């Protein structure tokens, strides 16, 4: 369960209204230009976390949330970037400032709860895709997509989600989606995933 009370506690401690930024849908938020590790407070919206090395979508996070990627002793930014799925309001706070506040206000229990939830969410994502067929990848990822919030499924197509999560070709994904829709295994409308029926193990 999302630790909403702890997230609110951290947000109240870290947030300054004058520092809140707004990002439009589909905007990329890079951390590369920031010289020191940061903590990000997500006030509103949905963001995807992407791996910089291959642009693989790792997970989605839903506001409110505190993204504590940098609570380790490192001077390097994590090799990730964010992509907004709708209008997003967020803040970037230097790690050292956040650590000082956590000490002063004795917030480490809340930090641990939020970081634990984040780790659980990452482990909840589909397991390694190595050695699976294209269909098996798509099947697993369609099931994962259905576990996402309905608002996210309303804001992006099944093709987009599948491509970002698997890095398979658009044409290959489209072909399998078309066959699954034709066989009434999935419900699609204007590319949006409305439902998943019993998917065959092999196809």
Secondary structure by P-SEA (a helix, b strand, c coil): ccaaaaaaaaaaaccccccbbbbcccbbbbcccccccbbbbbcbbbbbbbbccccccccccccccccccccccccccccbbbbbcccccbbbbbaaaaaaaaaaacaaaaaaaaaaaaaaaaaacccccccccaaaaaaaaaaaaaaccaaaaaaccaaaaaaaaccccaaaaaaaaaaaaaacccccccccccccccccccc
